[in-house]
Amino acid sequence: MIPRSASRSSIPAAPASKASAETTPAVSASGTVTAMRAKAALGLAVVILLGSSGCYLGHIAAGQARLLGERRDIHEVLADPATSSEVAASLTHVLEARDFARALGLEVGGQYTSYVDWPGDRVVTSVVASEPGSVEPAGFFFPIVGTVPYKGFFDRERAAAEAASLREDGLDVCEVAVPAYSTLGWLDDPVTAPMLLRGDGTLVETILHELVHTTVYVSSHADFNEGVAKFIGEEASIRFYDQLGSEDDARGRRAAVAEKRLLDRETLDLRQRVEALYRAQPKGPERDAERTALEAETRSRVAALPLATFDAPALADQLRLNDACLAVRGTYAADANRYAAILAGLGDDLRAFIERLRGVEDAEDPRAAFFDAAPLHARQ
C-alpha cells in the first residue's frame, strides 16, 4: 500500500482478500459508474464494520469512507473540461497500465478506474518501528492480514502521536508519506492526486505494484508481499514503456529503476553492516560511535553514485538511515537479487514469473516455495 521506493505499502485499511472479480466493464463510463456504485455498497458495509472495531480502525474506516465518497470515474474526469491536460494525460496512462497489467496476468478488476483529488503529498502516513538494537520491523498485528511492518494514518497528527508514543517506549521510528495503498481486492482503490505528483513513471510502477497485492497477498509475510510486488512493479513498468514505443521514455524508466536499485544496494549494505555490529558488540558509546561512522560512510558512497535522475549529494543528505527506516528498506528490497535470478531463469518472461508467484500462494511457506520451486519453462 507500498517507501514504494519506501513510499508505498499495503496499509491494512480494510480486510484483505485474495479475490478480485473481473467485473468492471471497460466499454463506457456509465457502465463503470454502475459497477463502482454496486461495489461501493459492499465497501461501505466493510467500512461500517471497521468503524465498530476500535479507535484506530475507526479512524481508518473514516478515511476509507472519505476516499469512497470522493471518487470520480476516470472517464468522467477525462470528459470534464475543468480537468487539466497534465492530469488527463496521467489518468490516460493509468488506463493503459491497467490493460498492460491484465495482459501480464495480474488481477485488475475495478482497481484504479476512479480518481480522488486528494490534497497534499500523501494519502496516509505510515509508521514503522524497530526494537533497540534491531533493524527488523517490530510489526503490528491486524485481523486477516496478520502481522505487517507498518501502521497507517490518514491524519498526520495521529501518525505523529503514534510515533511519539513508540519512541517513549524506547523504539526507533520511521514515518513515511504514502500516496497509495491497496485494500487487496475488497474495494476498488482509486488513483489519488498524490500518486500523480511523483511523475508518470512512478505512477505506472505504483499501479502495477499495487495490482500484485490484489492478485497475491499472503497473511503475515510482509517481506515477501512487498518485495515481490516492488520487483514486479519495477520490471513491469520498464516493459510498459518499451511497449509504448517511446525510446526516450523507455530509456528514462530503465535508468530510474537502475538508479533506485543502486540506492537499494547501498542502504541494504548498511543495514547488513549495522545488523552485524549489533550482533558483535553490546550496547554502549563505542557501538553508537561505530554506528554513526557506518552511516556517514554510506552517505559518502551515495553522494558519489553516478546518478542521472537524482541529485546524488542532495539525496545522500536527505536519506533517513535510522534503524527503523533501514527495517523498511529490508522489507521492500532484501530479496531483489534473488527475484532477478528467478526472472533470468525464466528467460526474462515476466508473465511466467507472475504465474510462478500465483502457484505458491497457498503453500505453507510461499516465499520458500517460490524460490525453491522447480524451474518453469519460459514461453517461446
PALOSE-281297 format. One record per residue (C-alpha): x, y negated, z negated. Coordinates in nm, 2 decimals, m for minus. Layout:
<kolgus>
> X | Y | Z $
...
</kolgus>
This chain:
<kolgus>
> 0.00 | 0.00 | 0.00 $
> 0.36 | m0.01 | 0.10 $
> 0.89 | m0.39 | m0.07 $
> 0.70 | m0.25 | 0.29 $
> 1.08 | m0.32 | 0.30 $
> 0.97 | m0.33 | m0.06 $
> 0.68 | m0.54 | 0.04 $
> 0.41 | m0.29 | 0.10 $
> 0.27 | 0.00 | m0.12 $
> m0.04 | 0.21 | m0.18 $
> m0.17 | 0.04 | m0.49 $
> m0.44 | 0.26 | m0.65 $
> m0.72 | 0.01 | m0.58 $
> m0.97 | 0.29 | m0.51 $
> m0.99 | 0.66 | m0.55 $
> m0.77 | 0.83 | m0.29 $
> m0.89 | 1.06 | m0.02 $
> m0.71 | 1.26 | 0.24 $
> m1.01 | 1.24 | 0.48 $
> m1.07 | 0.96 | 0.72 $
> m1.36 | 1.01 | 0.96 $
> m1.31 | 0.91 | 1.32 $
> m1.64 | 0.73 | 1.34 $
> m1.56 | 0.38 | 1.43 $
> m1.67 | 0.30 | 1.78 $
> m1.43 | 0.11 | 2.00 $
> m1.69 | 0.02 | 2.26 $
> m1.83 | m0.30 | 2.12 $
> m1.81 | m0.55 | 1.84 $
> m2.17 | m0.49 | 1.74 $
> m2.12 | m0.11 | 1.72 $
> m1.81 | m0.16 | 1.50 $
> m2.00 | m0.40 | 1.27 $
> m2.28 | m0.15 | 1.22 $
> m2.02 | 0.12 | 1.13 $
> m1.85 | m0.12 | 0.90 $
> m2.17 | m0.21 | 0.71 $
> m2.25 | 0.16 | 0.67 $
> m1.91 | 0.24 | 0.52 $
> m1.92 | m0.08 | 0.31 $
> m2.22 | 0.06 | 0.13 $
> m2.01 | 0.36 | 0.02 $
> m1.72 | 0.13 | m0.06 $
> m1.93 | m0.09 | m0.28 $
> m2.05 | 0.22 | m0.47 $
> m1.69 | 0.32 | m0.53 $
> m1.61 | m0.04 | m0.64 $
> m1.90 | m0.03 | m0.89 $
> m1.78 | 0.30 | m1.03 $
> m1.43 | 0.15 | m1.07 $
> m1.56 | m0.16 | m1.23 $
> m1.71 | 0.05 | m1.51 $
> m1.38 | 0.23 | m1.58 $
> m1.20 | m0.03 | m1.79 $
> m1.04 | m0.37 | m1.78 $
> m0.76 | m0.31 | m1.53 $
> m0.97 | m0.10 | m1.29 $
> m1.25 | m0.36 | m1.33 $
> m1.00 | m0.63 | m1.21 $
> m0.90 | m0.41 | m0.92 $
> m1.27 | m0.35 | m0.84 $
> m1.34 | m0.72 | m0.83 $
> m1.05 | m0.79 | m0.60 $
> m1.15 | m0.50 | m0.37 $
> m1.51 | m0.62 | m0.37 $
> m1.39 | m0.96 | m0.26 $
> m1.19 | m0.80 | 0.03 $
> m1.50 | m0.61 | 0.13 $
> m1.72 | m0.92 | 0.12 $
> m1.49 | m1.14 | 0.32 $
> m1.41 | m0.90 | 0.61 $
> m1.50 | m1.00 | 0.96 $
> m1.49 | m0.77 | 1.25 $
> m1.18 | m0.83 | 1.46 $
> m1.38 | m0.86 | 1.78 $
> m1.59 | m1.13 | 1.62 $
> m1.28 | m1.32 | 1.51 $
> m1.13 | m1.29 | 1.86 $
> m1.45 | m1.43 | 2.01 $
> m1.46 | m1.73 | 1.76 $
> m1.34 | m2.05 | 1.93 $
> m1.20 | m2.16 | 1.59 $
> m0.95 | m1.87 | 1.59 $
> m0.60 | m1.99 | 1.67 $
> m0.41 | m1.84 | 1.96 $
> m0.15 | m1.71 | 1.72 $
> m0.40 | m1.52 | 1.51 $
> m0.58 | m1.39 | 1.81 $
> m0.25 | m1.26 | 1.96 $
> m0.16 | m1.08 | 1.64 $
> m0.50 | m0.92 | 1.60 $
> m0.49 | m0.80 | 1.96 $
> m0.16 | m0.64 | 1.86 $
> m0.33 | m0.47 | 1.57 $
> m0.59 | m0.31 | 1.80 $
> m0.31 | m0.19 | 2.03 $
> m0.12 | m0.05 | 1.73 $
> m0.44 | 0.15 | 1.63 $
> m0.46 | 0.30 | 1.97 $
> m0.09 | 0.39 | 1.96 $
> m0.13 | 0.54 | 1.61 $
> m0.42 | 0.76 | 1.73 $
> m0.21 | 0.89 | 2.02 $
> 0.07 | 0.98 | 1.77 $
> m0.18 | 1.20 | 1.58 $
> m0.24 | 0.96 | 1.29 $
> m0.60 | 0.93 | 1.15 $
> m0.72 | 0.59 | 1.24 $
> m1.09 | 0.59 | 1.16 $
> m1.22 | 0.24 | 1.09 $
> m0.90 | 0.12 | 0.94 $
> m0.78 | m0.23 | 1.04 $
> m1.09 | m0.32 | 1.26 $
> m1.16 | m0.62 | 1.04 $
> m0.98 | m0.93 | 0.92 $
> m0.97 | m1.13 | 0.60 $
> m0.84 | m1.48 | 0.60 $
> m0.69 | m1.43 | 0.25 $
> m0.49 | m1.72 | 0.10 $
> m0.13 | m1.72 | 0.01 $
> 0.16 | m1.48 | 0.09 $
> 0.02 | m1.17 | m0.07 $
> m0.30 | m0.97 | m0.15 $
> m0.17 | m0.82 | m0.46 $
> 0.14 | m0.84 | m0.68 $
> 0.29 | m0.51 | m0.75 $
> 0.47 | m0.44 | m1.09 $
> 0.73 | m0.17 | m1.12 $
> 0.91 | m0.08 | m1.44 $
> 1.21 | 0.13 | m1.54 $
> 1.32 | 0.26 | m1.88 $
> 1.65 | 0.12 | m2.02 $
> 1.95 | 0.29 | m1.86 $
> 1.75 | 0.43 | m1.57 $
> 1.70 | 0.34 | m1.20 $
> 1.39 | 0.56 | m1.17 $
> 1.04 | 0.41 | m1.19 $
> 0.87 | 0.47 | m1.53 $
> 0.54 | 0.51 | m1.34 $
> 0.17 | 0.46 | m1.41 $
> m0.10 | 0.73 | m1.41 $
> m0.43 | 0.69 | m1.23 $
> m0.71 | 0.94 | m1.17 $
> m0.70 | 1.12 | m0.84 $
> m0.38 | 0.95 | m0.70 $
> m0.18 | 1.07 | m1.00 $
> 0.14 | 0.90 | m1.11 $
> 0.26 | 0.62 | m0.89 $
> 0.56 | 0.39 | m0.95 $
> 0.37 | 0.06 | m0.92 $
> 0.07 | m0.12 | m1.06 $
> m0.10 | m0.38 | m0.85 $
> m0.29 | m0.70 | m0.95 $
> m0.49 | m0.93 | m0.73 $
> m0.44 | m1.21 | m0.99 $
> m0.07 | m1.32 | m1.01 $
> m0.12 | m1.44 | m1.37 $
> m0.23 | m1.09 | m1.47 $
> 0.07 | m0.94 | m1.30 $
> 0.30 | m1.18 | m1.48 $
> 0.13 | m1.10 | m1.81 $
> 0.18 | m0.72 | m1.75 $
> 0.54 | m0.78 | m1.65 $
> 0.60 | m0.98 | m1.97 $
> 0.44 | m0.71 | m2.18 $
> 0.66 | m0.44 | m2.02 $
> 0.97 | m0.65 | m2.09 $
> 0.86 | m0.69 | m2.45 $
> 0.85 | m0.31 | m2.47 $
> 1.21 | m0.30 | m2.35 $
> 1.16 | m0.20 | m1.99 $
> 1.32 | m0.36 | m1.69 $
> 1.06 | m0.50 | m1.44 $
> 1.04 | m0.58 | m1.07 $
> 0.75 | m0.79 | m0.93 $
> 0.68 | m0.76 | m0.56 $
> 0.45 | m0.95 | m0.32 $
> 0.23 | m0.70 | m0.13 $
> 0.05 | m0.82 | 0.18 $
> m0.13 | m0.48 | 0.25 $
> m0.22 | m0.16 | 0.07 $
> m0.41 | 0.15 | 0.16 $
> m0.73 | 0.28 | 0.00 $
> m0.64 | 0.62 | 0.16 $
> m0.95 | 0.65 | 0.37 $
> m1.21 | 0.57 | 0.11 $
> m1.27 | 0.22 | 0.26 $
> m1.20 | 0.06 | 0.59 $
> m0.90 | m0.15 | 0.50 $
> m0.88 | m0.49 | 0.66 $
> m0.60 | m0.68 | 0.82 $
> m0.51 | m0.97 | 0.59 $
> m0.37 | m1.32 | 0.67 $
> m0.06 | m1.24 | 0.46 $
> 0.02 | m0.95 | 0.69 $
> 0.03 | m1.19 | 0.98 $
> 0.28 | m1.42 | 0.81 $
> 0.57 | m1.17 | 0.84 $
> 0.57 | m1.16 | 1.22 $
> 0.42 | m0.92 | 1.48 $
> 0.69 | m0.66 | 1.45 $
> 0.65 | m0.62 | 1.07 $
> 0.27 | m0.63 | 1.12 $
> 0.27 | m0.34 | 1.35 $
> 0.51 | m0.15 | 1.13 $
> 0.29 | m0.21 | 0.83 $
> m0.03 | m0.09 | 1.01 $
> 0.15 | 0.23 | 1.12 $
> 0.29 | 0.28 | 0.77 $
> m0.05 | 0.25 | 0.60 $
> m0.21 | 0.48 | 0.86 $
> 0.03 | 0.75 | 0.75 $
> m0.12 | 0.72 | 0.40 $
> m0.47 | 0.76 | 0.55 $
> m0.35 | 1.07 | 0.73 $
> m0.15 | 1.24 | 0.45 $
> m0.13 | 1.15 | 0.08 $
> m0.01 | 1.38 | m0.19 $
> m0.10 | 1.31 | m0.55 $
> 0.19 | 1.22 | m0.78 $
> 0.45 | 1.24 | m0.50 $
> 0.51 | 0.87 | m0.45 $
> 0.87 | 0.91 | m0.32 $
> 0.75 | 1.15 | m0.05 $
> 0.44 | 0.95 | 0.04 $
> 0.62 | 0.61 | 0.06 $
> 0.95 | 0.74 | 0.20 $
> 0.79 | 0.93 | 0.49 $
> 0.54 | 0.65 | 0.56 $
> 0.83 | 0.40 | 0.57 $
> 1.03 | 0.61 | 0.81 $
> 0.73 | 0.68 | 1.04 $
> 0.63 | 0.32 | 1.04 $
> 0.97 | 0.21 | 1.15 $
> 1.02 | 0.47 | 1.41 $
> 0.66 | 0.43 | 1.55 $
> 0.70 | 0.05 | 1.57 $
> 1.01 | 0.09 | 1.78 $
> 0.82 | 0.33 | 2.02 $
> 0.52 | 0.09 | 2.02 $
> 0.73 | m0.19 | 2.16 $
> 0.91 | 0.04 | 2.40 $
> 0.57 | 0.14 | 2.54 $
> 0.46 | m0.22 | 2.58 $
> 0.74 | m0.27 | 2.83 $
> 0.88 | m0.59 | 2.69 $
> 1.26 | m0.54 | 2.68 $
> 1.32 | m0.84 | 2.45 $
> 1.05 | m0.73 | 2.20 $
> 1.17 | m0.37 | 2.21 $
> 1.53 | m0.48 | 2.16 $
> 1.43 | m0.71 | 1.87 $
> 1.23 | m0.44 | 1.69 $
> 1.52 | m0.19 | 1.72 $
> 1.76 | m0.45 | 1.58 $
> 1.53 | m0.54 | 1.29 $
> 1.48 | m0.17 | 1.19 $
> 1.85 | m0.10 | 1.22 $
> 1.94 | m0.40 | 1.00 $
> 1.68 | m0.31 | 0.74 $
> 1.84 | 0.04 | 0.73 $
> 2.18 | m0.12 | 0.68 $
> 2.05 | m0.31 | 0.39 $
> 1.88 | 0.00 | 0.25 $
> 2.21 | 0.19 | 0.26 $
> 2.39 | m0.08 | 0.07 $
> 2.12 | m0.11 | m0.20 $
> 2.08 | 0.27 | m0.23 $
> 2.46 | 0.30 | m0.27 $
> 2.44 | 0.05 | m0.56 $
> 2.15 | 0.25 | m0.71 $
> 2.36 | 0.57 | m0.69 $
> 2.66 | 0.40 | m0.85 $
> 2.46 | 0.24 | m1.13 $
> 2.29 | 0.58 | m1.19 $
> 2.64 | 0.74 | m1.22 $
> 2.75 | 0.46 | m1.45 $
> 2.46 | 0.52 | m1.68 $
> 2.53 | 0.89 | m1.70 $
> 2.90 | 0.84 | m1.77 $
> 2.90 | 0.55 | m2.02 $
> 2.70 | 0.48 | m2.34 $
> 2.50 | 0.15 | m2.36 $
> 2.71 | m0.15 | m2.46 $
> 2.91 | m0.45 | m2.34 $
> 3.16 | m0.26 | m2.13 $
> 2.88 | m0.08 | m1.94 $
> 2.69 | m0.41 | m1.89 $
> 3.01 | m0.57 | m1.75 $
> 3.07 | m0.29 | m1.51 $
> 2.70 | m0.30 | m1.40 $
> 2.74 | m0.67 | m1.33 $
> 3.06 | m0.61 | m1.13 $
> 2.89 | m0.34 | m0.92 $
> 2.60 | m0.57 | m0.84 $
> 2.84 | m0.85 | m0.74 $
> 3.03 | m0.62 | m0.51 $
> 2.71 | m0.52 | m0.34 $
> 2.61 | m0.88 | m0.28 $
> 2.95 | m0.94 | m0.13 $
> 2.91 | m0.65 | 0.11 $
> 2.56 | m0.75 | 0.21 $
> 2.68 | m1.11 | 0.28 $
> 2.94 | m0.96 | 0.52 $
> 2.69 | m0.74 | 0.71 $
> 2.67 | m0.82 | 1.09 $
> 2.30 | m0.91 | 1.09 $
> 2.13 | m1.09 | 1.37 $
> 1.77 | m1.10 | 1.24 $
> 1.86 | m1.21 | 0.89 $
> 2.10 | m1.47 | 0.74 $
> 2.33 | m1.22 | 0.56 $
> 2.48 | m1.46 | 0.30 $
> 2.14 | m1.61 | 0.21 $
> 1.99 | m1.26 | 0.19 $
> 2.27 | m1.15 | m0.04 $
> 2.19 | m1.43 | m0.28 $
> 1.82 | m1.36 | m0.28 $
> 1.83 | m0.99 | m0.33 $
> 1.68 | m0.86 | m0.65 $
> 1.91 | m0.59 | m0.77 $
> 1.80 | m0.53 | m1.13 $
> 1.73 | m0.17 | m1.23 $
> 1.35 | m0.17 | m1.16 $
> 1.40 | m0.32 | m0.82 $
> 1.66 | m0.06 | m0.74 $
> 1.40 | 0.20 | m0.85 $
> 1.16 | 0.06 | m0.58 $
> 1.44 | 0.10 | m0.32 $
> 1.47 | 0.46 | m0.41 $
> 1.10 | 0.53 | m0.38 $
> 1.09 | 0.40 | m0.03 $
> 1.43 | 0.48 | 0.13 $
> 1.62 | 0.76 | m0.06 $
> 1.54 | 1.03 | 0.20 $
> 1.57 | 0.82 | 0.52 $
> 1.88 | 1.02 | 0.65 $
> 1.70 | 1.35 | 0.59 $
> 1.40 | 1.23 | 0.78 $
> 1.62 | 1.11 | 1.07 $
> 1.78 | 1.46 | 1.08 $
> 1.44 | 1.63 | 1.10 $
> 1.33 | 1.40 | 1.38 $
> 1.65 | 1.46 | 1.57 $
> 1.59 | 1.84 | 1.53 $
> 1.25 | 1.79 | 1.69 $
> 1.40 | 1.63 | 2.00 $
> 1.30 | 1.28 | 1.88 $
> 0.94 | 1.38 | 1.91 $
> 0.76 | 1.16 | 1.65 $
> 0.42 | 1.33 | 1.72 $
> 0.58 | 1.67 | 1.63 $
> 0.73 | 1.51 | 1.32 $
> 0.38 | 1.40 | 1.21 $
> 0.24 | 1.74 | 1.28 $
> 0.51 | 1.89 | 1.06 $
> 0.41 | 1.64 | 0.79 $
> 0.04 | 1.74 | 0.81 $
> 0.13 | 2.10 | 0.80 $
> 0.29 | 2.08 | 0.45 $
> 0.02 | 1.86 | 0.29 $
> m0.13 | 2.14 | 0.09 $
> 0.20 | 2.30 | m0.02 $
> 0.28 | 2.33 | m0.38 $
> 0.58 | 2.10 | m0.33 $
> 0.51 | 1.92 | 0.00 $
> 0.85 | 1.73 | 0.01 $
> 1.05 | 2.06 | m0.03 $
> 0.82 | 2.23 | 0.22 $
> 0.87 | 1.95 | 0.47 $
> 1.25 | 1.97 | 0.46 $
> 1.27 | 2.35 | 0.44 $
> 1.00 | 2.43 | 0.70 $
> 1.11 | 2.64 | 1.00 $
> 1.20 | 2.41 | 1.28 $
> 0.92 | 2.31 | 1.51 $
> 0.99 | 2.31 | 1.89 $
> 0.97 | 1.96 | 2.03 $
> 0.72 | 1.91 | 2.32 $
> 0.88 | 1.92 | 2.66 $
</kolgus>
